[in-house]
Amino acid sequence: LGALDLAERMVEEIMLHRSRIEMLDAESDPEDLLQQLLDSAHTRLPVYQGEPDNIVGVIHAKDLLRAMHKMMFGPSPSPNGLKDFKILDVVRPPYFIPDTTTLDDQMRQFLRRRTHFALVVDEYGSLEGLITLEDILEEIVGEIKDEFHKAAEHAVQKLKDGHFSVNG
């Protein structure tokens, strides 16, 4: 039934609001960018320059790690370490969609474009939020949790006093 409803619902109904989007500042030190990405539960993060409304790209964790590794250990390692690293050389172009896109259309676009991540904008081009393929799939099948999901609960948890708590 969730799949049948996708043609009537808009991305703005399920998107992650802009106030909750985790972003990277292109002007941050490379070490800070790496730490923020490592601390994040997300694989893809928008990158902005100047102000958070100016999204200049999207970084995939693997792309960032590969580029930093190449800079440090590649055929011609940088003598300055990561100091010379420029994230804008690694980002992928941002993919913007209007907030009036239906979930059905967006899911098809994700599959056609082979991407999982889109930034949602209003009619004036202002950032409203973001949506992922996983968000749409969760509308069909329910919450998807993995080992990195912050809200993931394990059936058995060891307590500080040595006892175990088991979810009944």
VOLUM-499713 format. One record per atom (N, C-alpha, C, CB): atom name; x, y, z. Coordinates in Angstrom, 1 decimal. Glycine has a CB too. Example, Ala and Ser with C-alpha at 12.3 -4.5 7.8 and 13.67 -1.06 7.14 Angstrom:
- N, 13.2, -5.7, 7.8 .
- CA, 12.3, -4.5, 7.8 .
- C, 13.2, -3.3, 7.8 .
- CB, 11.3, -4.5, 9.0 .
- N, 12.8, -2.2, 7.1 .
- CA, 13.7, -1.1, 7.1 .
- C, 12.9, 0.0, 7.9 .
- CB, 14.1, -0.6, 5.7 .
! end
This chain:
- N, 0.8, -1.2, 0.0 .
- CA, 0.0, 0.0, 0.0 .
- C, 0.9, 1.3, 0.0 .
- CB, -0.9, 0.0, 1.2 .
- N, 2.0, 1.2, 0.7 .
- CA, 2.9, 2.3, 0.7 .
- C, 3.4, 2.7, -0.7 .
- CB, 4.1, 2.1, 1.6 .
- N, 3.7, 1.7, -1.5 .
- CA, 4.1, 1.9, -2.9 .
- C, 3.1, 2.6, -3.8 .
- CB, 4.6, 0.6, -3.6 .
- N, 1.8, 2.3, -3.5 .
- CA, 0.7, 2.9, -4.3 .
- C, 0.5, 4.3, -4.0 .
- CB, -0.6, 2.1, -4.1 .
- N, 0.9, 4.7, -2.8 .
- CA, 0.7, 6.1, -2.3 .
- C, 1.8, 7.1, -2.8 .
- CB, 0.7, 6.1, -0.8 .
- N, 2.9, 6.6, -3.4 .
- CA, 4.0, 7.4, -3.7 .
- C, 3.7, 8.4, -4.8 .
- CB, 5.1, 6.5, -4.2 .
- N, 2.8, 8.1, -5.7 .
- CA, 2.4, 9.1, -6.7 .
- C, 1.7, 10.3, -6.2 .
- CB, 1.6, 8.4, -7.8 .
- N, 1.1, 10.2, -5.0 .
- CA, 0.3, 11.3, -4.5 .
- C, 1.0, 12.1, -3.4 .
- CB, -1.0, 10.7, -4.0 .
- N, 2.2, 11.7, -3.1 .
- CA, 2.9, 12.4, -2.0 .
- C, 4.1, 13.1, -2.6 .
- CB, 3.4, 11.4, -0.9 .
- N, 4.5, 14.2, -2.0 .
- CA, 5.6, 15.1, -2.4 .
- C, 6.8, 14.9, -1.6 .
- CB, 5.2, 16.6, -2.4 .
- N, 8.0, 15.2, -2.1 .
- CA, 9.2, 15.0, -1.4 .
- C, 9.3, 15.8, -0.1 .
- CB, 10.4, 15.3, -2.3 .
- N, 8.7, 17.0, -0.2 .
- CA, 8.7, 17.9, 1.0 .
- C, 8.0, 17.3, 2.2 .
- CB, 8.1, 19.2, 0.6 .
- N, 7.2, 16.3, 2.0 .
- CA, 6.5, 15.6, 3.1 .
- C, 7.4, 14.7, 4.0 .
- CB, 5.4, 14.8, 2.6 .
- N, 8.5, 14.2, 3.3 .
- CA, 9.3, 13.3, 4.1 .
- C, 10.8, 13.7, 4.1 .
- CB, 9.2, 11.9, 3.4 .
- N, 11.1, 14.8, 3.5 .
- CA, 12.5, 15.2, 3.4 .
- C, 13.1, 15.6, 4.8 .
- CB, 12.7, 16.4, 2.5 .
- N, 14.4, 15.5, 4.9 .
- CA, 15.1, 16.0, 6.2 .
- C, 15.1, 17.5, 6.1 .
- CB, 16.5, 15.3, 6.3 .
- N, 14.6, 18.2, 7.0 .
- CA, 14.6, 19.7, 7.0 .
- C, 16.0, 20.3, 7.0 .
- CB, 13.7, 20.2, 8.2 .
- N, 16.2, 21.4, 6.4 .
- CA, 17.5, 22.0, 6.3 .
- C, 18.2, 22.3, 7.6 .
- CB, 17.3, 23.3, 5.5 .
- N, 17.4, 22.5, 8.7 .
- CA, 18.0, 22.7, 10.0 .
- C, 18.6, 21.5, 10.6 .
- CB, 16.9, 23.2, 10.9 .
- N, 18.3, 20.3, 10.0 .
- CA, 18.9, 19.1, 10.5 .
- C, 19.9, 18.5, 9.6 .
- CB, 17.8, 18.1, 10.8 .
- N, 20.2, 19.2, 8.5 .
- CA, 21.2, 18.6, 7.6 .
- C, 22.6, 18.9, 8.1 .
- CB, 21.0, 19.3, 6.2 .
- N, 23.4, 17.8, 8.1 .
- CA, 24.8, 17.9, 8.4 .
- C, 25.6, 18.2, 7.2 .
- CB, 25.3, 16.5, 9.1 .
- N, 26.4, 19.3, 7.2 .
- CA, 27.1, 19.8, 6.0 .
- C, 28.6, 20.0, 6.4 .
- CB, 26.5, 21.1, 5.5 .
- N, 29.4, 20.0, 5.3 .
- CA, 30.8, 20.3, 5.5 .
- C, 31.1, 21.7, 4.9 .
- CB, 31.7, 19.2, 4.8 .
- N, 31.9, 22.5, 5.5 .
- CA, 32.3, 23.8, 5.0 .
- C, 33.6, 23.6, 4.2 .
- CB, 32.6, 24.8, 6.2 .
- N, 33.5, 23.9, 2.9 .
- CA, 34.6, 23.8, 2.0 .
- C, 35.9, 24.5, 2.5 .
- CB, 34.3, 24.2, 0.6 .
- N, 35.7, 25.5, 3.3 .
- CA, 36.8, 26.3, 3.7 .
- C, 37.5, 25.8, 5.0 .
- CB, 36.4, 27.8, 3.9 .
- N, 36.9, 24.7, 5.6 .
- CA, 37.5, 24.2, 6.8 .
- C, 38.8, 23.5, 6.5 .
- CB, 36.5, 23.1, 7.4 .
- N, 39.6, 23.3, 7.6 .
- CA, 40.9, 22.6, 7.5 .
- C, 40.6, 21.2, 7.1 .
- CB, 41.7, 22.7, 8.8 .
- N, 41.5, 20.6, 6.2 .
- CA, 41.3, 19.2, 5.8 .
- C, 41.1, 18.2, 7.0 .
- CB, 42.4, 18.8, 4.9 .
- N, 41.9, 18.4, 8.0 .
- CA, 41.9, 17.5, 9.2 .
- C, 40.5, 17.6, 9.8 .
- CB, 42.9, 17.8, 10.2 .
- N, 39.9, 18.8, 9.9 .
- CA, 38.6, 19.0, 10.5 .
- C, 37.5, 18.3, 9.6 .
- CB, 38.2, 20.5, 10.6 .
- N, 37.7, 18.4, 8.3 .
- CA, 36.7, 17.8, 7.3 .
- C, 36.7, 16.3, 7.5 .
- CB, 37.1, 18.2, 5.9 .
- N, 37.9, 15.7, 7.6 .
- CA, 38.1, 14.3, 7.8 .
- C, 37.4, 13.9, 9.1 .
- CB, 39.6, 13.9, 7.8 .
- N, 37.7, 14.6, 10.2 .
- CA, 37.1, 14.2, 11.5 .
- C, 35.6, 14.3, 11.5 .
- CB, 37.7, 15.1, 12.6 .
- N, 35.1, 15.4, 10.9 .
- CA, 33.6, 15.5, 10.8 .
- C, 33.0, 14.4, 10.0 .
- CB, 33.2, 16.9, 10.2 .
- N, 33.6, 14.0, 8.9 .
- CA, 33.1, 12.9, 8.1 .
- C, 33.2, 11.6, 8.9 .
- CB, 33.9, 12.8, 6.8 .
- N, 34.3, 11.4, 9.6 .
- CA, 34.4, 10.1, 10.4 .
- C, 33.4, 10.1, 11.5 .
- CB, 35.9, 10.0, 10.9 .
- N, 33.1, 11.2, 12.1 .
- CA, 32.1, 11.3, 13.2 .
- C, 30.7, 11.2, 12.7 .
- CB, 32.3, 12.6, 14.0 .
- N, 30.5, 11.4, 11.4 .
- CA, 29.1, 11.4, 10.9 .
- C, 28.6, 10.0, 10.7 .
- CB, 29.1, 12.1, 9.6 .
- N, 27.3, 9.8, 10.9 .
- CA, 26.6, 8.5, 10.6 .
- C, 26.3, 8.4, 9.1 .
- CB, 25.4, 8.3, 11.5 .
- N, 26.5, 9.5, 8.3 .
- CA, 26.1, 9.5, 6.9 .
- C, 27.3, 9.3, 6.0 .
- CB, 25.5, 10.9, 6.6 .
- N, 27.0, 8.7, 4.8 .
- CA, 28.0, 8.4, 3.8 .
- C, 28.2, 9.6, 2.9 .
- CB, 27.7, 7.2, 3.0 .
- N, 27.1, 10.4, 2.6 .
- CA, 27.2, 11.5, 1.7 .
- C, 26.8, 12.8, 2.5 .
- CB, 26.2, 11.3, 0.5 .
- N, 27.6, 13.8, 2.3 .
- CA, 27.3, 15.1, 3.0 .
- C, 27.4, 16.2, 2.0 .
- CB, 28.3, 15.3, 4.1 .
- N, 26.4, 17.2, 2.0 .
- CA, 26.6, 18.4, 1.2 .
- C, 27.8, 19.2, 1.6 .
- CB, 25.3, 19.2, 1.3 .
- N, 28.4, 19.9, 0.7 .
- CA, 29.5, 20.8, 0.9 .
- C, 29.1, 22.2, 0.5 .
- CB, 30.8, 20.3, 0.2 .
- N, 29.3, 23.1, 1.5 .
- CA, 28.9, 24.5, 1.1 .
- C, 30.2, 25.4, 1.2 .
- CB, 27.9, 25.1, 2.1 .
- N, 30.1, 26.5, 0.5 .
- CA, 31.2, 27.5, 0.5 .
- C, 30.6, 28.8, 0.9 .
- CB, 31.9, 27.5, -0.8 .
- N, 31.2, 29.4, 1.9 .
- CA, 30.8, 30.8, 2.4 .
- C, 29.6, 30.7, 3.4 .
- CB, 30.3, 31.6, 1.2 .
- N, 28.5, 30.4, 2.9 .
- CA, 27.3, 30.2, 3.8 .
- C, 26.5, 28.9, 3.4 .
- CB, 26.3, 31.5, 3.6 .
- N, 25.8, 28.4, 4.4 .
- CA, 25.2, 27.1, 4.2 .
- C, 24.2, 27.0, 3.1 .
- CB, 24.5, 26.7, 5.5 .
- N, 23.7, 28.1, 2.6 .
- CA, 22.8, 28.1, 1.5 .
- C, 23.5, 27.9, 0.2 .
- CB, 22.0, 29.4, 1.4 .
- N, 24.8, 28.1, 0.1 .
- CA, 25.6, 28.0, -1.1 .
- C, 26.2, 26.6, -1.2 .
- CB, 26.7, 29.1, -1.1 .
- N, 25.4, 25.6, -1.6 .
- CA, 25.8, 24.2, -1.7 .
- C, 26.6, 24.1, -3.0 .
- CB, 24.6, 23.2, -1.7 .
- N, 27.8, 23.7, -2.9 .
- CA, 28.7, 23.6, -4.1 .
- C, 28.9, 22.2, -4.6 .
- CB, 30.0, 24.3, -3.9 .
- N, 28.5, 21.3, -3.8 .
- CA, 28.7, 19.9, -4.1 .
- C, 28.3, 18.9, -3.0 .
- CB, 30.1, 19.6, -4.5 .
- N, 28.5, 17.6, -3.3 .
- CA, 28.2, 16.6, -2.4 .
- C, 29.4, 15.7, -2.3 .
- CB, 26.9, 15.8, -2.7 .
- N, 29.9, 15.4, -1.1 .
- CA, 31.0, 14.5, -1.0 .
- C, 30.6, 13.1, -0.5 .
- CB, 32.1, 15.1, 0.0 .
- N, 31.1, 12.1, -1.1 .
- CA, 30.9, 10.7, -0.6 .
- C, 32.1, 10.4, 0.2 .
- CB, 30.7, 9.7, -1.9 .
- N, 31.9, 9.7, 1.3 .
- CA, 33.0, 9.4, 2.3 .
- C, 34.1, 8.7, 1.6 .
- CB, 32.4, 8.5, 3.4 .
- N, 33.8, 7.7, 0.7 .
- CA, 34.8, 7.0, 0.0 .
- C, 35.7, 7.9, -0.9 .
- CB, 34.2, 5.8, -0.8 .
- N, 35.0, 8.8, -1.6 .
- CA, 35.8, 9.7, -2.4 .
- C, 36.7, 10.6, -1.6 .
- CB, 34.8, 10.6, -3.2 .
- N, 36.3, 11.1, -0.5 .
- CA, 37.2, 11.9, 0.3 .
- C, 38.3, 11.1, 0.9 .
- CB, 36.4, 12.5, 1.5 .
- N, 38.1, 9.9, 1.4 .
- CA, 39.1, 9.0, 1.9 .
- C, 40.1, 8.6, 0.9 .
- CB, 38.5, 7.8, 2.6 .
- N, 39.6, 8.3, -0.3 .
- CA, 40.5, 7.9, -1.4 .
- C, 41.4, 9.1, -1.8 .
- CB, 39.7, 7.4, -2.7 .
- N, 40.8, 10.3, -2.0 .
- CA, 41.6, 11.4, -2.3 .
- C, 42.7, 11.8, -1.3 .
- CB, 40.7, 12.6, -2.6 .
- N, 42.3, 11.7, 0.0 .
- CA, 43.3, 12.0, 1.1 .
- C, 44.4, 10.9, 1.1 .
- CB, 42.5, 12.1, 2.4 .
- N, 44.0, 9.7, 0.9 .
- CA, 45.0, 8.6, 0.9 .
- C, 46.0, 8.8, -0.2 .
- CB, 44.3, 7.2, 0.8 .
- N, 45.4, 9.1, -1.4 .
- CA, 46.3, 9.3, -2.6 .
- C, 47.3, 10.5, -2.3 .
- CB, 45.5, 9.6, -3.8 .
- N, 46.8, 11.6, -1.7 .
- CA, 47.6, 12.7, -1.4 .
- C, 48.7, 12.4, -0.4 .
- CB, 46.7, 13.9, -0.9 .
- N, 48.4, 11.5, 0.5 .
- CA, 49.4, 11.2, 1.6 .
- C, 50.3, 10.0, 1.2 .
- CB, 48.7, 10.8, 2.8 .
- N, 49.8, 9.0, 0.4 .
- CA, 50.6, 7.8, 0.2 .
- C, 50.7, 7.5, -1.3 .
- CB, 50.0, 6.7, 0.9 .
- N, 50.2, 8.3, -2.2 .
- CA, 50.2, 8.0, -3.6 .
- C, 51.6, 8.1, -4.2 .
- CB, 49.3, 9.0, -4.4 .
- N, 51.6, 8.1, -5.6 .
- CA, 52.9, 8.1, -6.3 .
- C, 53.8, 9.4, -6.0 .
- CB, 52.7, 8.0, -7.8 .
- N, 53.1, 10.5, -5.7 .
- CA, 53.8, 11.7, -5.4 .
- C, 53.2, 12.3, -4.1 .
- CB, 53.9, 12.7, -6.6 .
- N, 53.5, 11.8, -2.9 .
- CA, 52.9, 12.3, -1.7 .
- C, 53.2, 13.8, -1.5 .
- CB, 53.4, 11.5, -0.5 .
- N, 52.2, 14.5, -0.9 .
- CA, 52.4, 15.9, -0.6 .
- C, 53.3, 16.1, 0.5 .
- CB, 51.0, 16.5, -0.3 .
- N, 54.3, 17.0, 0.4 .
- CA, 55.2, 17.2, 1.5 .
- C, 54.6, 17.9, 2.7 .
- CB, 56.4, 18.0, 1.0 .
- N, 53.5, 18.6, 2.4 .
- CA, 52.7, 19.3, 3.5 .
- C, 51.6, 18.5, 4.1 .
- CB, 52.2, 20.6, 2.9 .
- N, 51.6, 17.2, 3.8 .
- CA, 50.5, 16.3, 4.3 .
- C, 49.2, 16.8, 3.7 .
- CB, 50.4, 16.4, 5.8 .
- N, 48.1, 16.8, 4.6 .
- CA, 46.8, 17.2, 4.1 .
- C, 46.6, 18.7, 4.0 .
- CB, 45.8, 16.6, 5.0 .
- N, 47.5, 19.5, 4.3 .
- CA, 47.4, 21.0, 4.3 .
- C, 47.0, 21.5, 2.9 .
- CB, 48.7, 21.6, 4.8 .
- N, 47.5, 20.8, 1.9 .
- CA, 47.2, 21.3, 0.5 .
- C, 45.9, 20.7, -0.1 .
- CB, 48.3, 20.9, -0.4 .
- N, 45.2, 19.8, 0.7 .
- CA, 44.0, 19.2, 0.2 .
- C, 42.9, 20.2, 0.0 .
- CB, 43.5, 18.1, 1.2 .
- N, 42.2, 20.1, -1.2 .
- CA, 41.1, 20.9, -1.5 .
- C, 39.9, 20.0, -1.8 .
- CB, 41.4, 21.8, -2.8 .
- N, 38.9, 20.2, -0.9 .
- CA, 37.7, 19.3, -1.0 .
- C, 36.9, 19.6, -2.3 .
- CB, 36.8, 19.5, 0.2 .
- N, 37.0, 20.8, -2.8 .
- CA, 36.3, 21.1, -4.1 .
- C, 36.8, 20.4, -5.3 .
- CB, 36.4, 22.6, -4.3 .
- N, 38.0, 19.8, -5.2 .
- CA, 38.5, 19.0, -6.3 .
- C, 37.9, 17.6, -6.3 .
- CB, 40.1, 18.9, -6.2 .
- N, 37.2, 17.2, -5.2 .
- CA, 36.7, 15.9, -5.0 .
- C, 35.2, 15.8, -5.0 .
- CB, 37.2, 15.3, -3.7 .
- N, 34.5, 16.9, -4.7 .
- CA, 33.1, 16.9, -4.6 .
- C, 32.4, 16.5, -5.9 .
- CB, 32.5, 18.2, -4.1 .
- N, 31.2, 15.9, -5.8 .
- CA, 30.4, 15.6, -7.0 .
- C, 29.4, 16.8, -7.1 .
- CB, 29.6, 14.3, -6.8 .
- N, 28.9, 17.0, -8.3 .
- CA, 27.9, 18.1, -8.5 .
- C, 26.7, 17.9, -7.7 .
- CB, 27.6, 18.3, -10.0 .
- N, 26.1, 18.9, -7.1 .
- CA, 24.9, 18.7, -6.3 .
- C, 23.7, 18.4, -7.3 .
- CB, 24.6, 20.0, -5.4 .
- N, 22.8, 17.7, -6.8 .
- CA, 21.6, 17.4, -7.5 .
- C, 20.4, 18.0, -6.8 .
- CB, 21.4, 15.8, -7.7 .
- N, 19.8, 19.0, -7.4 .
- CA, 18.7, 19.8, -6.8 .
- C, 17.4, 19.3, -7.5 .
- CB, 18.9, 21.3, -7.0 .
- N, 16.4, 19.3, -6.6 .
- CA, 15.0, 18.9, -7.1 .
- C, 14.0, 19.8, -6.5 .
- CB, 14.7, 17.4, -6.8 .
- N, 12.9, 20.1, -7.2 .
- CA, 11.8, 21.0, -6.6 .
- C, 11.1, 20.2, -5.5 .
- CB, 10.9, 21.4, -7.7 .
- N, 10.6, 21.0, -4.6 .
- CA, 9.8, 20.4, -3.4 .
- C, 8.5, 19.8, -3.9 .
- CB, 9.6, 21.4, -2.4 .
- N, 8.1, 20.1, -5.1 .
- CA, 6.8, 19.6, -5.6 .
- C, 6.9, 18.2, -6.3 .
- CB, 6.1, 20.6, -6.5 .
- N, 8.1, 17.7, -6.4 .
- CA, 8.3, 16.4, -7.0 .
- C, 7.6, 15.3, -6.2 .
- CB, 9.9, 16.1, -7.1 .
- N, 6.9, 14.4, -6.9 .
- CA, 6.3, 13.3, -6.2 .
- C, 7.3, 12.2, -5.8 .
- CB, 5.2, 12.6, -7.1 .
- N, 7.0, 11.5, -4.8 .
- CA, 7.9, 10.4, -4.3 .
- C, 8.2, 9.4, -5.4 .
- CB, 7.4, 9.8, -3.1 .
- N, 7.1, 9.1, -6.2 .
- CA, 7.2, 8.1, -7.3 .
- C, 8.2, 8.6, -8.3 .
- CB, 5.8, 7.8, -7.9 .
- N, 8.0, 9.8, -8.8 .
- CA, 8.9, 10.4, -9.8 .
- C, 10.3, 10.5, -9.3 .
- CB, 8.5, 11.8, -10.2 .
- N, 10.5, 10.8, -8.0 .
- CA, 11.9, 11.0, -7.5 .
- C, 12.5, 9.6, -7.3 .
- CB, 11.8, 11.6, -6.1 .
- N, 11.8, 8.6, -6.9 .
- CA, 12.4, 7.3, -6.8 .
- C, 12.9, 6.8, -8.2 .
- CB, 11.4, 6.3, -6.3 .
- N, 12.1, 7.1, -9.2 .
- CA, 12.5, 6.7, -10.6 .
- C, 13.7, 7.5, -11.1 .
- CB, 11.3, 6.9, -11.6 .
- N, 13.8, 8.8, -10.7 .
- CA, 14.9, 9.6, -11.0 .
- C, 16.2, 9.1, -10.3 .
- CB, 14.7, 11.1, -10.7 .
- N, 16.1, 8.7, -9.1 .
- CA, 17.2, 8.1, -8.3 .
- C, 17.7, 6.9, -9.1 .
- CB, 16.8, 7.8, -6.9 .
- N, 16.8, 6.0, -9.5 .
- CA, 17.2, 4.8, -10.1 .
- C, 17.8, 5.1, -11.5 .
- CB, 16.0, 3.9, -10.3 .
- N, 17.2, 6.0, -12.2 .
- CA, 17.7, 6.4, -13.6 .
- C, 19.1, 7.0, -13.5 .
- CB, 16.7, 7.3, -14.3 .
- N, 19.3, 7.9, -12.6 .
- CA, 20.6, 8.7, -12.4 .
- C, 21.6, 7.9, -11.6 .
- CB, 20.3, 10.0, -11.7 .
- N, 21.2, 6.8, -11.0 .
- CA, 22.1, 6.0, -10.2 .
- C, 22.7, 6.8, -9.1 .
- CB, 23.2, 5.4, -11.1 .
- N, 21.8, 7.5, -8.4 .
- CA, 22.2, 8.3, -7.3 .
- C, 21.2, 8.1, -6.2 .
- CB, 22.3, 9.8, -7.6 .
- N, 21.6, 8.4, -4.9 .
- CA, 20.7, 8.2, -3.8 .
- C, 20.4, 9.4, -3.0 .
- CB, 21.4, 7.1, -2.9 .
- N, 20.8, 10.6, -3.5 .
- CA, 20.8, 11.8, -2.6 .
- C, 20.4, 13.0, -3.5 .
- CB, 22.2, 12.0, -2.0 .
- N, 19.5, 13.7, -3.0 .
- CA, 19.0, 15.0, -3.7 .
- C, 18.8, 16.1, -2.7 .
- CB, 17.8, 14.7, -4.6 .
- N, 19.1, 17.3, -3.1 .
- CA, 18.8, 18.5, -2.3 .
- C, 17.5, 19.1, -2.7 .
- CB, 19.9, 19.5, -2.3 .
- N, 16.6, 19.4, -1.8 .
- CA, 15.2, 19.8, -2.1 .
- C, 15.2, 21.4, -2.0 .
- CB, 14.2, 19.2, -1.2 .
- N, 14.8, 22.0, -3.1 .
- CA, 14.7, 23.5, -3.1 .
- C, 13.3, 23.9, -3.4 .
- CB, 15.7, 24.1, -4.2 .
- N, 13.0, 25.2, -2.9 .
- CA, 11.6, 25.7, -3.2 .
- C, 11.6, 26.4, -4.5 .
- CB, 11.2, 26.7, -2.0 .
- N, 10.5, 27.1, -4.8 .
- CA, 10.4, 27.8, -6.2 .
- C, 11.4, 28.9, -6.4 .
- CB, 9.0, 28.3, -6.3 .
- N, 12.0, 29.4, -5.3 .
- CA, 13.0, 30.5, -5.4 .
- C, 14.4, 29.9, -5.4 .
- CB, 12.8, 31.5, -4.3 .
- N, 14.6, 28.6, -5.3 .
- CA, 15.9, 28.0, -5.3 .
- C, 16.6, 27.9, -4.0 .
- CB, 16.8, 28.7, -6.2 .
- N, 15.8, 28.3, -2.9 .
- CA, 16.3, 28.2, -1.6 .
- C, 16.3, 26.8, -1.1 .
- CB, 15.6, 29.1, -0.6 .
- N, 17.3, 26.4, -0.4 .
- CA, 17.4, 25.0, 0.2 .
- C, 16.3, 24.8, 1.2 .
- CB, 18.8, 24.7, 0.8 .
- N, 15.6, 23.7, 1.1 .
- CA, 14.6, 23.4, 2.0 .
- C, 14.9, 22.1, 2.8 .
- CB, 13.2, 23.1, 1.4 .
- N, 15.7, 21.2, 2.2 .
- CA, 16.0, 20.0, 2.9 .
- C, 16.7, 19.0, 1.9 .
- CB, 14.8, 19.3, 3.5 .
- N, 16.8, 17.8, 2.3 .
- CA, 17.3, 16.7, 1.5 .
- C, 16.5, 15.5, 1.6 .
- CB, 18.8, 16.5, 1.8 .
- N, 16.6, 14.7, 0.5 .
- CA, 15.9, 13.4, 0.5 .
- C, 16.9, 12.3, -0.1 .
- CB, 14.6, 13.5, -0.3 .
- N, 16.7, 11.1, 0.4 .
- CA, 17.5, 10.0, -0.1 .
- C, 16.6, 8.9, -0.6 .
- CB, 18.5, 9.5, 1.0 .
- N, 17.2, 8.0, -1.4 .
- CA, 16.4, 6.9, -1.8 .
- C, 16.0, 6.1, -0.6 .
- CB, 17.3, 6.0, -2.8 .
- N, 16.8, 6.0, 0.4 .
- CA, 16.4, 5.2, 1.6 .
- C, 15.2, 5.8, 2.2 .
- CB, 17.6, 5.2, 2.6 .
- N, 15.0, 7.2, 2.2 .
- CA, 13.8, 7.8, 2.8 .
- C, 12.6, 7.3, 2.1 .
- CB, 13.9, 9.3, 2.7 .
- N, 12.7, 7.2, 0.7 .
- CA, 11.5, 6.8, 0.0 .
- C, 11.2, 5.3, 0.2 .
- CB, 11.7, 7.1, -1.5 .
- N, 12.2, 4.5, 0.2 .
- CA, 12.0, 3.1, 0.5 .
- C, 11.4, 2.8, 1.9 .
- CB, 13.4, 2.3, 0.4 .
- N, 11.8, 3.7, 2.9 .
- CA, 11.2, 3.5, 4.2 .
- C, 9.8, 3.9, 4.2 .
- CB, 12.0, 4.4, 5.2 .
- N, 9.3, 4.7, 3.3 .
- CA, 7.9, 5.0, 3.2 .
- C, 7.1, 3.7, 2.7 .
- CB, 7.6, 6.1, 2.2 .
- N, 7.8, 2.8, 2.0 .
- CA, 7.2, 1.6, 1.5 .
- C, 7.3, 0.5, 2.5 .
- CB, 7.8, 1.2, 0.2 .
- N, 8.5, 0.2, 3.0 .
- CA, 8.7, -0.9, 3.8 .
- C, 8.8, -0.7, 5.3 .
- CB, 9.9, -1.6, 3.4 .
- N, 8.9, 0.6, 5.7 .
- CA, 9.1, 0.9, 7.1 .
- C, 10.5, 1.2, 7.4 .
- CB, 8.6, -0.2, 8.0 .
- N, 10.8, 1.6, 8.7 .
- CA, 12.2, 2.0, 9.1 .
- C, 13.2, 1.0, 8.8 .
- CB, 12.2, 2.3, 10.6 .
- N, 14.3, 1.5, 8.2 .
- CA, 15.5, 0.6, 7.8 .
- C, 16.6, 1.0, 8.8 .
- CB, 15.9, 0.8, 6.3 .
- N, 17.1, 0.1, 9.6 .
- CA, 18.2, 0.4, 10.5 .
- C, 19.4, -0.5, 10.2 .
- CB, 17.7, 0.2, 12.0 .
- N, 20.6, 0.1, 10.4 .
- CA, 21.8, -0.7, 10.2 .
- C, 22.7, -0.4, 11.4 .
- CB, 22.5, -0.3, 8.9 .
- N, 23.9, -0.9, 11.4 .
- CA, 24.7, -0.8, 12.6 .
- C, 25.2, 0.6, 12.9 .
- CB, 25.9, -1.7, 12.4 .
- N, 25.0, 1.5, 11.9 .
- CA, 25.4, 2.9, 12.1 .
- C, 24.3, 3.8, 12.5 .
- CB, 26.1, 3.4, 10.9 .
- N, 23.1, 3.3, 12.4 .
- CA, 21.9, 4.1, 12.7 .
- C, 21.9, 4.5, 14.2 .
- CB, 20.6, 3.3, 12.4 .
- N, 21.8, 5.8, 14.5 .
- CA, 22.0, 6.2, 15.8 .
- C, 20.8, 5.7, 16.7 .
- CB, 21.9, 7.8, 15.9 .
- N, 19.7, 5.5, 16.1 .
- CA, 18.5, 5.1, 16.9 .
- C, 18.4, 3.6, 17.0 .
- CB, 17.2, 5.7, 16.4 .
- N, 19.4, 2.9, 16.4 .
- CA, 19.3, 1.4, 16.3 .
- C, 19.4, 0.9, 17.7 .
- CB, 20.5, 0.9, 15.5 .
- N, 18.5, 0.0, 18.1 .
- CA, 18.5, -0.6, 19.4 .
- C, 18.8, -2.1, 19.2 .
- CB, 17.1, -0.4, 20.1 .
- N, 19.7, -2.5, 20.1 .
- CA, 20.1, -3.9, 20.1 .
- C, 19.2, -4.7, 21.1 .
- CB, 21.6, -4.1, 20.4 .
- N, 18.8, -5.9, 20.7 .
- CA, 17.9, -6.7, 21.6 .
- C, 18.5, -6.9, 23.0 .
- CB, 17.6, -8.0, 20.9 .
- N, 19.8, -7.0, 23.0 .
- CA, 20.5, -7.3, 24.3 .
- C, 21.6, -6.2, 24.5 .
- CB, 21.2, -8.7, 24.4 .
- N, 21.5, -5.5, 25.7 .
- CA, 22.5, -4.5, 26.0 .
- C, 23.1, -4.8, 27.4 .
- CB, 21.8, -3.1, 26.0 .
- N, 24.4, -4.7, 27.5 .
- CA, 25.1, -4.9, 28.7 .
- C, 25.0, -3.6, 29.5 .
- CB, 26.5, -5.4, 28.5 .
- N, 24.6, -3.6, 30.8 .
- CA, 24.5, -2.4, 31.6 .
- C, 25.8, -2.3, 32.4 .
- CB, 23.3, -2.5, 32.6 .
- N, 26.1, -1.1, 33.0 .
- CA, 27.3, -0.8, 33.7 .
- C, 27.5, -1.7, 34.9 .
- CB, 27.3, 0.7, 34.1 .
- N, 26.4, -2.1, 35.5 .
- CA, 26.6, -3.0, 36.7 .
- C, 26.8, -4.5, 36.4 .
- CB, 25.4, -2.8, 37.6 .
- N, 27.0, -4.8, 35.1 .
- CA, 27.2, -6.2, 34.7 .
- C, 26.0, -6.9, 34.3 .
- CB, 27.9, -6.9, 35.8 .
- N, 24.8, -6.4, 34.6 .
- CA, 23.6, -7.1, 34.2 .
- C, 23.3, -6.8, 32.7 .
- CB, 22.4, -6.6, 35.1 .
- N, 22.3, -7.5, 32.2 .
- CA, 21.9, -7.3, 30.8 .
- C, 20.5, -6.9, 30.7 .
- CB, 22.1, -8.6, 30.0 .
- N, 20.2, -6.0, 29.8 .
- CA, 18.8, -5.6, 29.5 .
- C, 18.4, -6.2, 28.2 .
- CB, 18.7, -4.0, 29.5 .
- N, 17.3, -7.0, 28.2 .
- CA, 16.8, -7.7, 27.0 .
- C, 15.5, -7.1, 26.6 .
- CB, 16.7, -9.2, 27.2 .
- N, 15.4, -6.6, 25.4 .
- CA, 14.1, -6.1, 24.9 .
- C, 13.1, -7.3, 24.7 .
- CB, 14.3, -5.3, 23.5 .
- N, 12.0, -7.2, 25.5 .
- CA, 11.1, -8.3, 25.5 .
- C, 10.2, -8.2, 24.2 .
- CB, 10.2, -8.2, 26.6 .
! end
